[in-house]
Amino acid sequence: MSNLKQSYIDIDTPMAPPAWALMEWELIRTQERACAEFFEHYFDERGYLECIPRWGGNDGPDDAIENLVGWPLLYILGGRDELRAMCELGWEGHLRQYTEAKTTAVPFARDGMYYREFPVMFDWVHNGEGLTTFNLHGLMDPEARNFDKRVRRYAGFYNGEDPQAPNYDPEHRIIRSLLNGSRGPMLRKATALDWAGDPLDEVEERFNALHGERNYVEMLAHFEDYTDVVGDHPSNMVATTLGLNAYALTGESHYRDWVVEYVDAWRQRALDNGGIIPTNIGLDGSIGGECDGKWYGGCYGWAFTVTVPQTGGRSHRNSHYLGVAGFGNALLLTGDQSYPDVWRQMIEAINANVKIIDGQEMYPHMHGDDGWYDYSAQPYSQGALEVYYWSMQRDDLKRLNEESGWIGFLEGNDPGYPTAALQRDFGRVREQVEKMRNDPTTPDTRLSDNPNPINPATPGALVELMTGGMLPRHGCPLHCRLRYFDPRAQRPGMPEGVGALVEKLEDESTTVTLVNTDQVNAREVVVQGGAYAEHGFGSVRVGEDSEEVDLEGSAFAVRLAPGAGAKLEIATRRYSAVPTFAFPWDRS
């Protein structure tokens, strides 16, 4: 705390506890209790998920740990240590469980579905889902046992440093296949078996297959078109979060350099392709190189429309949008606003293909041999929230709903959003717990993804309101404006009973109300700029009539008297500092 002494704010103005502040803490505590019951219900004392462990895109290892999505966020908001302990036990347990679990028919997982504590070979739709919790573990405790080793090892799988996992080609700046992992890339056509996993009997009679398949034949049919995996795909940019993790932990520049090198390659590919990110890059680095020159080709590509076996209907499954994560990671590491530009320009380029159909403007979302298709009345907007959040440019706001919801609240148009959103999440937790208690599955009839829809962690509104941030998905890092630490407990998260409401976000300022709902005891909280201390502070004004107080660095301390609160207007230098996992009192 010594390096924060010069940036210390004392708040003693009484403030009656607002409804939102009381609700924030009750919602955190409610979810703690629900999560504890969920863990007891579905996990054993080793941290193993009580299910039939299988490999595959429907119910594989990623789904097992995905059952804890949102739990690290609850802890770093202020949840009790038990949440962190369950996260860590579940992570360790699933690593052992799926290292021990082996396939009989899928060739590359016969020696274990995990190798060196990582998926042997899969795509970043699924790898990202499986890493959604781990990629936030550094925010909980960067000094946790084995964290340093794992962070370095995982990054090494993708930056070309690990000879056992030759996923990255530095000459052409590509990850060499859509399917990749700790045993390297798949450099052949994938089969339905590779994706669906080993044969499974009694599907409809015994299991609840959440993708709707009634038998194993339909499970194979689900993946019969998932063959063209050789070459790079934009979803592989989710892997750059591993580089961000390693840099935030170690500060070693080679991790940052790889992220920037790889994302820069994708930026150039989009520019070379008329502003639209291609979905296949050949092993020689050419656009569409493994798909007869078709930039829109490949599994999960712009033209990837498949037949749903149990219904015969058509489903559009283009996952290019996951690539936006890479541009956000490059921005975090460099502060260079040209990275959001790439995605902004793509949104504009796609929507420029608008057509008038039956008197209505219609916008495309897919592209195939005959050009753009899958037209709808909604403009293409994948990544639009991220672009606005990262840029804070008013022109980017036009793609979002400014009248209601979180963005509407930040714009001053929906003042009731905080209480409405928190009330909604209370209802969801109640519904999730009811589903869990009524769940008829047993360990021998349960697939790894069956509990996913029942997970009671519901941190979305809390992340928005308390941190001014976006809920991380698919292995992305936490992008937020503010983060909090308890200096007395020497841990991340709000001290008990302190509420926070981020009311306005601008390019160079952040407005937040802090309030101590405890009427008896004072509280101290450290306020940090961003999840990784990436935002610096210039000054702060406490209340409307006070003078500005100069700040230094990416964090400052606040003492809140019993029952005190105030609105803080903080001058903010976004993306001006080096991202780090180090807690404020550990930074020099």
SETIDO-409989 format. One record per residue (C-alpha): residue number from 1; residue in three letters; x, y, z. Coordinates in steps of 0.2 Angstrom, whole numbers. Example, Ala and Ser with C-alpha at 12.3 -4.5 7.8 and 13.67 -1.06 7.14 Angstrom:
2
[1 'ala' [62 -22 39]];
[2 'ser' [68 -5 36]];
end
This chain:
588
[1 'met' [0 0 0]];
[2 'ser' [15 12 2]];
[3 'asn' [15 16 -16]];
[4 'leu' [-3 22 -15]];
[5 'lys' [-1 34 0]];
[6 'gln' [1 49 -11]];
[7 'ser' [-16 44 -20]];
[8 'tyr' [-28 43 -6]];
[9 'ile' [-46 49 -6]];
[10 'asp' [-56 51 10]];
[11 'ile' [-75 51 9]];
[12 'asp' [-85 55 24]];
[13 'thr' [-101 62 16]];
[14 'pro' [-116 52 22]];
[15 'met' [-126 43 9]];
[16 'ala' [-141 33 12]];
[17 'pro' [-138 15 5]];
[18 'pro' [-145 15 -13]];
[19 'ala' [-156 0 -18]];
[20 'trp' [-143 -5 -31]];
[21 'ala' [-129 -6 -18]];
[22 'leu' [-139 -17 -7]];
[23 'met' [-144 -28 -21]];
[24 'glu' [-126 -30 -28]];
[25 'trp' [-121 -38 -12]];
[26 'glu' [-136 -48 -9]];
[27 'leu' [-134 -55 -27]];
[28 'ile' [-116 -59 -24]];
[29 'arg' [-120 -68 -8]];
[30 'thr' [-135 -77 -16]];
[31 'gln' [-124 -83 -30]];
[32 'glu' [-111 -89 -18]];
[33 'arg' [-124 -101 -9]];
[34 'ala' [-131 -107 -26]];
[35 'cys' [-113 -111 -33]];
[36 'ala' [-109 -120 -17]];
[37 'glu' [-124 -131 -19]];
[38 'phe' [-121 -133 -38]];
[39 'phe' [-103 -139 -34]];
[40 'glu' [-108 -151 -21]];
[41 'his' [-122 -158 -33]];
[42 'tyr' [-111 -161 -48]];
[43 'phe' [-93 -162 -43]];
[44 'asp' [-84 -175 -31]];
[45 'glu' [-71 -171 -18]];
[46 'arg' [-57 -172 -31]];
[47 'gly' [-65 -159 -42]];
[48 'tyr' [-70 -172 -55]];
[49 'leu' [-87 -168 -64]];
[50 'glu' [-98 -183 -60]];
[51 'cys' [-103 -188 -78]];
[52 'ile' [-98 -199 -92]];
[53 'pro' [-82 -191 -99]];
[54 'arg' [-81 -190 -117]];
[55 'trp' [-71 -182 -131]];
[56 'gly' [-81 -171 -144]];
[57 'gly' [-88 -155 -150]];
[58 'asn' [-105 -158 -141]];
[59 'asp' [-100 -164 -124]];
[60 'gly' [-81 -164 -122]];
[61 'pro' [-69 -158 -109]];
[62 'asp' [-72 -140 -112]];
[63 'asp' [-90 -142 -106]];
[64 'ala' [-84 -150 -90]];
[65 'ile' [-75 -135 -84]];
[66 'glu' [-87 -123 -93]];
[67 'asn' [-99 -128 -79]];
[68 'leu' [-89 -115 -68]];
[69 'val' [-90 -101 -80]];
[70 'gly' [-93 -84 -71]];
[71 'trp' [-86 -91 -54]];
[72 'pro' [-69 -82 -55]];
[73 'leu' [-79 -65 -59]];
[74 'leu' [-89 -67 -44]];
[75 'tyr' [-74 -69 -33]];
[76 'ile' [-64 -54 -40]];
[77 'leu' [-80 -44 -37]];
[78 'gly' [-79 -48 -19]];
[79 'gly' [-86 -66 -17]];
[80 'arg' [-79 -76 -3]];
[81 'asp' [-63 -87 -3]];
[82 'glu' [-74 -102 -5]];
[83 'leu' [-78 -97 -23]];
[84 'arg' [-59 -96 -28]];
[85 'ala' [-56 -113 -19]];
[86 'met' [-70 -122 -29]];
[87 'cys' [-64 -114 -45]];
[88 'glu' [-46 -120 -42]];
[89 'leu' [-52 -138 -37]];
[90 'gly' [-63 -139 -52]];
[91 'trp' [-49 -134 -63]];
[92 'glu' [-37 -146 -56]];
[93 'gly' [-50 -160 -56]];
[94 'his' [-55 -158 -74]];
[95 'leu' [-36 -158 -79]];
[96 'arg' [-34 -175 -71]];
[97 'gln' [-50 -182 -76]];
[98 'tyr' [-48 -178 -94]];
[99 'thr' [-29 -183 -94]];
[100 'glu' [-35 -200 -88]];
[101 'ala' [-50 -201 -100]];
[102 'lys' [-45 -209 -116]];
[103 'thr' [-54 -212 -133]];
[104 'thr' [-54 -229 -141]];
[105 'ala' [-59 -224 -159]];
[106 'val' [-54 -205 -160]];
[107 'pro' [-35 -207 -165]];
[108 'phe' [-27 -192 -157]];
[109 'ala' [-35 -194 -140]];
[110 'arg' [-31 -212 -137]];
[111 'asp' [-17 -208 -125]];
[112 'gly' [-28 -195 -116]];
[113 'met' [-40 -181 -120]];
[114 'tyr' [-28 -169 -112]];
[115 'tyr' [-9 -169 -114]];
[116 'arg' [2 -158 -103]];
[117 'glu' [-14 -151 -95]];
[118 'phe' [-21 -145 -112]];
[119 'pro' [-33 -151 -125]];
[120 'val' [-23 -162 -137]];
[121 'met' [-31 -155 -153]];
[122 'phe' [-47 -145 -155]];
[123 'asp' [-54 -129 -162]];
[124 'trp' [-55 -112 -153]];
[125 'val' [-74 -112 -152]];
[126 'his' [-71 -126 -139]];
[127 'asn' [-54 -122 -133]];
[128 'gly' [-60 -105 -129]];
[129 'glu' [-75 -111 -120]];
[130 'gly' [-64 -123 -110]];
[131 'leu' [-52 -109 -105]];
[132 'thr' [-65 -96 -100]];
[133 'thr' [-62 -99 -82]];
[134 'phe' [-43 -102 -82]];
[135 'asn' [-40 -86 -92]];
[136 'leu' [-47 -76 -77]];
[137 'his' [-37 -86 -64]];
[138 'gly' [-23 -73 -65]];
[139 'leu' [-35 -60 -59]];
[140 'met' [-39 -71 -44]];
[141 'asp' [-22 -76 -38]];
[142 'pro' [-7 -74 -50]];
[143 'glu' [4 -82 -38]];
[144 'ala' [-6 -98 -37]];
[145 'arg' [3 -115 -37]];
[146 'asn' [8 -120 -55]];
[147 'phe' [0 -105 -63]];
[148 'asp' [17 -98 -69]];
[149 'lys' [21 -115 -77]];
[150 'arg' [5 -117 -85]];
[151 'val' [4 -99 -92]];
[152 'arg' [21 -101 -100]];
[153 'arg' [17 -119 -106]];
[154 'tyr' [1 -114 -114]];
[155 'ala' [8 -99 -123]];
[156 'gly' [22 -109 -129]];
[157 'phe' [10 -121 -138]];
[158 'tyr' [6 -106 -149]];
[159 'asn' [20 -94 -151]];
[160 'gly' [32 -107 -159]];
[161 'glu' [43 -110 -144]];
[162 'asp' [37 -128 -140]];
[163 'pro' [43 -141 -153]];
[164 'gln' [30 -154 -147]];
[165 'ala' [16 -142 -152]];
[166 'pro' [21 -135 -169]];
[167 'asn' [5 -125 -171]];
[168 'tyr' [13 -109 -177]];
[169 'asp' [22 -105 -193]];
[170 'pro' [32 -89 -190]];
[171 'glu' [37 -88 -208]];
[172 'his' [19 -86 -214]];
[173 'arg' [12 -80 -197]];
[174 'ile' [-1 -93 -196]];
[175 'ile' [-8 -106 -184]];
[176 'arg' [-8 -120 -196]];
[177 'ser' [-25 -128 -193]];
[178 'leu' [-42 -125 -186]];
[179 'leu' [-39 -140 -175]];
[180 'asn' [-24 -137 -164]];
[181 'gly' [-18 -140 -146]];
[182 'ser' [-4 -148 -136]];
[183 'arg' [0 -161 -149]];
[184 'gly' [0 -149 -163]];
[185 'pro' [-11 -145 -178]];
[186 'met' [-21 -157 -188]];
[187 'leu' [-15 -157 -206]];
[188 'arg' [-27 -168 -214]];
[189 'lys' [-46 -168 -218]];
[190 'ala' [-55 -170 -201]];
[191 'thr' [-68 -183 -200]];
[192 'ala' [-85 -183 -191]];
[193 'leu' [-78 -196 -179]];
[194 'asp' [-64 -183 -174]];
[195 'trp' [-78 -171 -170]];
[196 'ala' [-91 -182 -162]];
[197 'gly' [-80 -193 -151]];
[198 'asp' [-81 -212 -149]];
[199 'pro' [-97 -221 -153]];
[200 'leu' [-111 -219 -139]];
[201 'asp' [-125 -231 -137]];
[202 'glu' [-143 -228 -130]];
[203 'val' [-142 -209 -134]];
[204 'glu' [-160 -205 -134]];
[205 'glu' [-164 -218 -120]];
[206 'arg' [-150 -214 -108]];
[207 'phe' [-144 -196 -111]];
[208 'asn' [-151 -179 -114]];
[209 'ala' [-141 -174 -129]];
[210 'leu' [-142 -155 -129]];
[211 'his' [-139 -153 -147]];
[212 'gly' [-154 -163 -151]];
[213 'glu' [-147 -179 -158]];
[214 'arg' [-157 -195 -155]];
[215 'asn' [-143 -207 -159]];
[216 'tyr' [-125 -209 -163]];
[217 'val' [-128 -209 -182]];
[218 'glu' [-136 -191 -180]];
[219 'met' [-121 -186 -169]];
[220 'leu' [-109 -191 -183]];
[221 'ala' [-121 -182 -196]];
[222 'his' [-120 -166 -186]];
[223 'phe' [-101 -165 -190]];
[224 'glu' [-101 -173 -207]];
[225 'asp' [-97 -156 -216]];
[226 'tyr' [-83 -151 -203]];
[227 'thr' [-69 -158 -214]];
[228 'asp' [-59 -143 -221]];
[229 'val' [-49 -138 -205]];
[230 'val' [-31 -136 -213]];
[231 'gly' [-25 -119 -213]];
[232 'asp' [-28 -104 -202]];
[233 'his' [-45 -97 -196]];
[234 'pro' [-49 -81 -187]];
[235 'ser' [-56 -90 -172]];
[236 'asn' [-38 -95 -168]];
[237 'met' [-35 -77 -163]];
[238 'val' [-43 -82 -146]];
[239 'ala' [-26 -91 -143]];
[240 'thr' [-18 -74 -141]];
[241 'thr' [-26 -73 -124]];
[242 'leu' [-13 -86 -119]];
[243 'gly' [0 -73 -124]];
[244 'leu' [-8 -59 -115]];
[245 'asn' [-9 -70 -99]];
[246 'ala' [10 -74 -100]];
[247 'tyr' [15 -56 -103]];
[248 'ala' [4 -50 -89]];
[249 'leu' [12 -62 -77]];
[250 'thr' [30 -61 -83]];
[251 'gly' [32 -45 -92]];
[252 'glu' [43 -54 -105]];
[253 'ser' [42 -45 -121]];
[254 'his' [42 -61 -133]];
[255 'tyr' [24 -65 -127]];
[256 'arg' [18 -48 -132]];
[257 'asp' [28 -48 -148]];
[258 'trp' [20 -64 -154]];
[259 'val' [2 -58 -151]];
[260 'val' [6 -42 -160]];
[261 'glu' [14 -51 -174]];
[262 'tyr' [0 -64 -176]];
[263 'val' [-14 -51 -175]];
[264 'asp' [-5 -39 -187]];
[265 'ala' [-5 -53 -200]];
[266 'trp' [-24 -55 -198]];
[267 'arg' [-26 -36 -200]];
[268 'gln' [-16 -36 -216]];
[269 'arg' [-27 -51 -223]];
[270 'ala' [-43 -41 -219]];
[271 'leu' [-36 -26 -229]];
[272 'asp' [-30 -37 -243]];
[273 'asn' [-48 -45 -244]];
[274 'gly' [-58 -29 -246]];
[275 'gly' [-59 -26 -227]];
[276 'ile' [-67 -42 -223]];
[277 'ile' [-58 -55 -213]];
[278 'pro' [-56 -71 -223]];
[279 'thr' [-60 -88 -215]];
[280 'asn' [-46 -99 -223]];
[281 'ile' [-27 -95 -224]];
[282 'gly' [-17 -108 -233]];
[283 'leu' [-1 -116 -227]];
[284 'asp' [8 -105 -239]];
[285 'gly' [0 -90 -231]];
[286 'ser' [-12 -86 -245]];
[287 'ile' [-30 -81 -243]];
[288 'gly' [-41 -96 -246]];
[289 'gly' [-26 -107 -249]];
[290 'glu' [-33 -123 -243]];
[291 'cys' [-50 -120 -251]];
[292 'asp' [-47 -117 -269]];
[293 'gly' [-43 -99 -266]];
[294 'lys' [-60 -96 -258]];
[295 'trp' [-58 -83 -244]];
[296 'tyr' [-75 -88 -237]];
[297 'gly' [-71 -106 -237]];
[298 'gly' [-67 -119 -223]];
[299 'cys' [-75 -126 -208]];
[300 'tyr' [-83 -112 -198]];
[301 'gly' [-81 -101 -213]];
[302 'trp' [-91 -87 -221]];
[303 'ala' [-100 -101 -231]];
[304 'phe' [-102 -114 -218]];
[305 'thr' [-120 -118 -219]];
[306 'val' [-124 -136 -214]];
[307 'thr' [-139 -147 -212]];
[308 'val' [-146 -151 -195]];
[309 'pro' [-148 -170 -196]];
[310 'gln' [-163 -172 -184]];
[311 'thr' [-174 -159 -193]];
[312 'gly' [-167 -157 -210]];
[313 'gly' [-166 -138 -208]];
[314 'arg' [-151 -127 -212]];
[315 'ser' [-140 -119 -199]];
[316 'his' [-127 -105 -202]];
[317 'arg' [-111 -108 -192]];
[318 'asn' [-98 -95 -196]];
[319 'ser' [-87 -92 -181]];
[320 'his' [-76 -79 -188]];
[321 'tyr' [-83 -67 -175]];
[322 'leu' [-72 -75 -162]];
[323 'gly' [-57 -67 -170]];
[324 'val' [-62 -50 -163]];
[325 'ala' [-54 -56 -147]];
[326 'gly' [-37 -55 -155]];
[327 'phe' [-39 -37 -159]];
[328 'gly' [-44 -33 -141]];
[329 'asn' [-29 -42 -135]];
[330 'ala' [-17 -32 -146]];
[331 'leu' [-25 -16 -140]];
[332 'leu' [-23 -21 -122]];
[333 'leu' [-4 -24 -125]];
[334 'thr' [-1 -9 -136]];
[335 'gly' [-14 4 -134]];
[336 'asp' [-15 5 -153]];
[337 'gln' [-32 11 -158]];
[338 'ser' [-29 5 -176]];
[339 'tyr' [-34 -13 -170]];
[340 'pro' [-53 -9 -167]];
[341 'asp' [-52 0 -184]];
[342 'val' [-51 -17 -193]];
[343 'trp' [-67 -23 -186]];
[344 'arg' [-76 -7 -188]];
[345 'gln' [-71 -6 -206]];
[346 'met' [-77 -24 -209]];
[347 'ile' [-94 -20 -201]];
[348 'glu' [-96 -6 -213]];
[349 'ala' [-90 -16 -228]];
[350 'ile' [-103 -30 -225]];
[351 'asn' [-117 -18 -222]];
[352 'ala' [-113 -9 -238]];
[353 'asn' [-120 -24 -247]];
[354 'val' [-138 -20 -241]];
[355 'lys' [-152 -24 -252]];
[356 'ile' [-170 -19 -253]];
[357 'ile' [-181 -34 -252]];
[358 'asp' [-200 -33 -252]];
[359 'gly' [-198 -14 -248]];
[360 'gln' [-186 -17 -233]];
[361 'glu' [-168 -14 -231]];
[362 'met' [-160 -31 -228]];
[363 'tyr' [-142 -35 -223]];
[364 'pro' [-131 -50 -227]];
[365 'his' [-122 -61 -214]];
[366 'met' [-115 -75 -224]];
[367 'his' [-105 -77 -240]];
[368 'gly' [-103 -91 -252]];
[369 'asp' [-100 -95 -271]];
[370 'asp' [-115 -85 -276]];
[371 'gly' [-110 -70 -265]];
[372 'trp' [-118 -63 -250]];
[373 'tyr' [-133 -72 -242]];
[374 'asp' [-143 -75 -226]];
[375 'tyr' [-151 -58 -227]];
[376 'ser' [-160 -51 -212]];
[377 'ala' [-167 -34 -207]];
[378 'gln' [-154 -33 -193]];
[379 'pro' [-138 -25 -199]];
[380 'tyr' [-122 -36 -197]];
[381 'ser' [-116 -31 -179]];
[382 'gln' [-104 -45 -173]];
[383 'gly' [-91 -36 -162]];
[384 'ala' [-100 -19 -163]];
[385 'leu' [-101 -18 -144]];
[386 'glu' [-82 -22 -142]];
[387 'val' [-77 -9 -156]];
[388 'tyr' [-87 5 -147]];
[389 'tyr' [-81 0 -129]];
[390 'trp' [-63 -1 -135]];
[391 'ser' [-63 15 -146]];
[392 'met' [-76 26 -136]];
[393 'gln' [-79 35 -153]];
[394 'arg' [-97 42 -154]];
[395 'asp' [-99 36 -172]];
[396 'asp' [-97 18 -166]];
[397 'leu' [-112 21 -154]];
[398 'lys' [-124 21 -168]];
[399 'arg' [-123 2 -170]];
[400 'leu' [-129 -1 -152]];
[401 'asn' [-146 2 -144]];
[402 'glu' [-144 19 -135]];
[403 'glu' [-161 19 -128]];
[404 'ser' [-162 5 -116]];
[405 'gly' [-151 -8 -107]];
[406 'trp' [-133 -5 -101]];
[407 'ile' [-128 6 -115]];
[408 'gly' [-144 16 -113]];
[409 'phe' [-140 18 -95]];
[410 'leu' [-123 24 -98]];
[411 'glu' [-130 37 -111]];
[412 'gly' [-142 43 -97]];
[413 'asn' [-158 36 -106]];
[414 'asp' [-162 21 -95]];
[415 'pro' [-160 26 -77]];
[416 'gly' [-170 11 -70]];
[417 'tyr' [-158 -1 -78]];
[418 'pro' [-147 -5 -63]];
[419 'thr' [-161 -11 -52]];
[420 'ala' [-170 -19 -66]];
[421 'ala' [-155 -29 -71]];
[422 'leu' [-151 -35 -54]];
[423 'gln' [-169 -40 -51]];
[424 'arg' [-168 -50 -67]];
[425 'asp' [-153 -59 -61]];
[426 'phe' [-160 -63 -44]];
[427 'gly' [-174 -72 -54]];
[428 'arg' [-162 -81 -65]];
[429 'val' [-152 -88 -50]];
[430 'arg' [-168 -94 -42]];
[431 'glu' [-173 -103 -58]];
[432 'gln' [-156 -111 -60]];
[433 'val' [-157 -118 -42]];
[434 'glu' [-174 -125 -45]];
[435 'lys' [-168 -133 -61]];
[436 'met' [-153 -141 -52]];
[437 'arg' [-164 -148 -38]];
[438 'asn' [-176 -155 -51]];
[439 'asp' [-162 -162 -62]];
[440 'pro' [-166 -181 -65]];
[441 'thr' [-148 -186 -72]];
[442 'thr' [-136 -197 -62]];
[443 'pro' [-117 -198 -65]];
[444 'asp' [-120 -213 -77]];
[445 'thr' [-133 -204 -87]];
[446 'arg' [-125 -187 -87]];
[447 'leu' [-115 -179 -101]];
[448 'ser' [-102 -165 -97]];
[449 'asp' [-113 -152 -105]];
[450 'asn' [-129 -156 -96]];
[451 'pro' [-126 -145 -81]];
[452 'asn' [-120 -130 -92]];
[453 'pro' [-138 -122 -94]];
[454 'ile' [-140 -124 -75]];
[455 'asn' [-125 -115 -69]];
[456 'pro' [-131 -102 -56]];
[457 'ala' [-117 -90 -58]];
[458 'thr' [-125 -74 -66]];
[459 'pro' [-112 -60 -65]];
[460 'gly' [-116 -50 -81]];
[461 'ala' [-125 -36 -73]];
[462 'leu' [-113 -35 -59]];
[463 'val' [-98 -34 -71]];
[464 'glu' [-107 -20 -81]];
[465 'leu' [-113 -10 -66]];
[466 'met' [-98 -12 -54]];
[467 'thr' [-83 -12 -66]];
[468 'gly' [-90 -4 -81]];
[469 'gly' [-85 -19 -91]];
[470 'met' [-91 -32 -103]];
[471 'leu' [-94 -50 -98]];
[472 'pro' [-80 -61 -105]];
[473 'arg' [-84 -76 -116]];
[474 'his' [-75 -89 -126]];
[475 'gly' [-59 -87 -117]];
[476 'cys' [-58 -68 -119]];
[477 'pro' [-50 -58 -105]];
[478 'leu' [-60 -46 -94]];
[479 'his' [-62 -29 -102]];
[480 'cys' [-67 -17 -89]];
[481 'arg' [-64 1 -84]];
[482 'leu' [-62 -1 -65]];
[483 'arg' [-57 -15 -54]];
[484 'tyr' [-57 -16 -35]];
[485 'phe' [-46 -23 -21]];
[486 'asp' [-47 -25 -2]];
[487 'pro' [-31 -18 5]];
[488 'arg' [-35 -25 23]];
[489 'ala' [-39 -43 17]];
[490 'gln' [-25 -41 4]];
[491 'arg' [-36 -49 -10]];
[492 'pro' [-45 -44 -25]];
[493 'gly' [-63 -38 -24]];
[494 'met' [-74 -25 -15]];
[495 'pro' [-73 -25 4]];
[496 'glu' [-89 -32 11]];
[497 'gly' [-104 -20 9]];
[498 'val' [-96 -7 -3]];
[499 'gly' [-106 -4 -18]];
[500 'ala' [-100 3 -35]];
[501 'leu' [-110 10 -49]];
[502 'val' [-101 15 -65]];
[503 'glu' [-113 28 -72]];
[504 'lys' [-104 35 -87]];
[505 'leu' [-89 30 -98]];
[506 'glu' [-81 42 -109]];
[507 'asp' [-64 42 -119]];
[508 'glu' [-55 52 -106]];
[509 'ser' [-66 50 -90]];
[510 'thr' [-75 38 -79]];
[511 'thr' [-89 42 -67]];
[512 'val' [-93 30 -53]];
[513 'thr' [-102 31 -37]];
[514 'leu' [-95 22 -22]];
[515 'val' [-105 19 -6]];
[516 'asn' [-101 10 11]];
[517 'thr' [-118 2 15]];
[518 'asp' [-111 -2 33]];
[519 'gln' [-117 11 45]];
[520 'val' [-105 6 59]];
[521 'asn' [-88 2 51]];
[522 'ala' [-77 11 39]];
[523 'arg' [-71 3 23]];
[524 'glu' [-55 5 13]];
[525 'val' [-55 0 -6]];
[526 'val' [-41 2 -19]];
[527 'val' [-48 7 -36]];
[528 'gln' [-38 1 -51]];
[529 'gly' [-39 6 -69]];
[530 'gly' [-44 -9 -79]];
[531 'ala' [-43 -27 -75]];
[532 'tyr' [-24 -27 -79]];
[533 'ala' [-20 -10 -73]];
[534 'glu' [-20 -5 -92]];
[535 'his' [-29 12 -89]];
[536 'gly' [-20 26 -80]];
[537 'phe' [-28 40 -69]];
[538 'gly' [-24 59 -70]];
[539 'ser' [-36 66 -57]];
[540 'val' [-52 64 -48]];
[541 'arg' [-66 75 -42]];
[542 'val' [-76 69 -27]];
[543 'gly' [-94 76 -28]];
[544 'glu' [-99 91 -38]];
[545 'asp' [-92 105 -29]];
[546 'ser' [-75 98 -24]];
[547 'glu' [-58 102 -32]];
[548 'glu' [-49 90 -42]];
[549 'val' [-36 79 -33]];
[550 'asp' [-21 74 -44]];
[551 'leu' [-18 55 -45]];
[552 'glu' [-3 45 -51]];
[553 'gly' [-2 28 -59]];
[554 'ser' [-16 15 -62]];
[555 'ala' [-23 14 -44]];
[556 'phe' [-28 25 -29]];
[557 'ala' [-35 21 -12]];
[558 'val' [-52 27 -5]];
[559 'arg' [-57 27 13]];
[560 'leu' [-76 27 16]];
[561 'ala' [-83 32 33]];
[562 'pro' [-97 22 40]];
[563 'gly' [-112 25 29]];
[564 'ala' [-103 37 17]];
[565 'gly' [-103 38 -2]];
[566 'ala' [-99 50 -16]];
[567 'lys' [-99 51 -35]];
[568 'leu' [-81 51 -42]];
[569 'glu' [-77 59 -59]];
[570 'ile' [-60 51 -64]];
[571 'ala' [-49 58 -78]];
[572 'thr' [-43 42 -87]];
[573 'arg' [-29 38 -99]];
[574 'arg' [-36 22 -107]];
[575 'tyr' [-24 9 -112]];
[576 'ser' [-9 20 -107]];
[577 'ala' [-1 7 -95]];
[578 'val' [7 -10 -97]];
[579 'pro' [-5 -24 -93]];
[580 'thr' [-1 -34 -77]];
[581 'phe' [-8 -47 -65]];
[582 'ala' [1 -39 -51]];
[583 'phe' [-10 -32 -37]];
[584 'pro' [-8 -14 -33]];
[585 'trp' [3 -16 -18]];
[586 'asp' [15 -27 -27]];
[587 'arg' [19 -15 -41]];
[588 'ser' [34 -4 -39]];
end
